[in-house]
Amino acid sequence: MEKTPEKKGTAVTKPFDVVALVTTKLRTYTDDKELILPENYSIENALKSAWLVLQETVDRDKRPVLQVCSQASIANALLDMAVQGLNPGKDQCYFIAYGQKLVCQRSYFGTMAVAERVAGASDIWAEVVYEGDKFEYAISHNRKTVTKHEQELENIKPGAIVAAYCVIEFSTSKPSFTEIMTIEQIKKAWAKSKTDTDSPTSVHSQFPEEMAKRTVTNRACKAIINSSSDSNLFLEHFNRSDEEQTGIELEAGIKENANQGIIDVGLDDEEIVEGQLVGTEDPKSPKPSRNPAGLKTVEAMLKACFDDFGLQPKQVLAELGVSGQTEIKESPADCYTRVAAVMAGPKKGPGEEPGF
Amino acid sequence: MEIKVLASGSSGNAYFVSDGKTPLLLEAGISFRLIRQGLNFEVSRLAGCLISHEHQDHARAAHEVMRAGIDCYMSRGTAEVLKLQGHRLHIIEALAQFRIGTWAIKPFQVHHGAAEPLGFLMANQFHEKLLFATDTAYIPHRFEGLTHLMVEANYSLPLLRDNTPSSELRQSILQDHMSLETLVGMLRANDLSKVEEIHLLHLSGSNSDADMFKRKVQEITGKPVYVGGKHG
């Protein structure tokens, strides 16, 4: 994940500076024969086409990426695109902004296009194996070959996928390449995706066959591309976009989700019976009357409000007149007392003790 | 608190933790034979065993531990993948506190490519508080009054880049394990004033450097640091 140093806040004002920079860099690569671009690939046309796409691309807050992202990251993304010979106009890649960083993400079509060009693939096809299919394969010399796949129409049910495989055939005499993934392996790959693939509205739930084929095709193409290309420069850019995205997503995930709200554990409310195994709390047991002073953390206070009044954390925050946990100024005990007073009903005067 | 590392790392994990009254096994990711050996053949004294997730290096011997009459605690997702059932199995949920003897335990969700992985925050009556978190890209929560830390320090970014040639493997490590750099961020985000010892767990064979990790964490925290059970 080597990168050009980032300059914070340097929004791109002169587009053609970046394009010129990337063109020069690519020319040095091709002149030194470090990089061989596809014959029909014009650097200038691809960059112009990318620039048109970039002008329309916005980040997740709907701000134009050309204003938000650093010049260095835009140049790196364009370089990734061009070294892989991708064309954003043909949906072979798209650009995503993570904060100030722009990343060129290769699409499924892009990966197949690279497999055809770099690895000489002439045909790439994938099939899904369902429960009840007759499916056999052989392994010899570290190479899998599907020897039999018979399917009855009634086997085809989206919920009954057991595996998917992809076969890549080559224009040369090179033997075909087969990748097989079980549904567990496929789901594991989906679990890495940032989108919630389990949600019933997700494309993975609605079109599992299509997505399973794409997953196994991606893996097959990556395998043959990595074993076919002898250009380190190309492979570095080919693998970088995936890895860079993983790294950036992780960084963003850590920034947003790591070391957040305090949680605590304690023996306060419970008496320990020595030597006796005490099981989980019985939800049906009567609630002990609560002493708000025992609530040491915001999290404990929120849980107490849920247990005692059935309020969701959001509702508690609304009662307290704040939009997030970090805005709470009062102690957890005071917060609980205030919510309890509200929940006790309007008949109680503000000075009265809330009834527990 | 007594902490004994029976095994730590991708080939297997098992840790013995006791407050003097209630001895527990955290993870059962080595053979049952080795667990028995590590516990001086006193497995039956264990009050329970906590399993963070279903991967073999954490749960290999779960079935046998249960068969030996030890109560095992894990998430529903973990139990389902391991196909465990029976009266020795206790299903626990993130943020729902439960008790084993003199321990109060609050599991919390962690970030790892498994069905329903958990970390554990544990307190005992001697005012000791232990954080156990391994196999997670980061720790989502902060904690108060920790006295003992058992946390993963799997890899360091520069070593990962240099020593793991496969891009796919690198990505999977990034997503599933905690780096020294992330651990440092975690240590800085928490109040460590009461911490007595820090145990670094699950160091990667090729992407870590035990001496450097120990030195770094000691520098930041000023606390005694143990790597995978070694006091060196």
Interface residues (C-beta under 8 A of the other chain):
Chain A: M1 K188 A191 K192 K222 N239 D242 E243 T246 G247 L250 G253 I254 N257 A258 N259 Q260 G261 I262 I263 D264 V265 G266 L267 E270 I272 E274 G275 Q276 L277 V278 G279 T280 E281 K296 T297 K303
Chain B: K21 A47 D71 H90 I92 L95 A96 Q97 F98 R99 I100 G101 T102 A104 I105 K106 F108 H111 G113 L121 M122 A123 N124 Q125 K129 A137 Y138 I139 P140 H141 R142 F143 E144 G145 R161 S167 E168 R170 Q171 S172 L174 Q175 T182 G185 M186 A189 N190
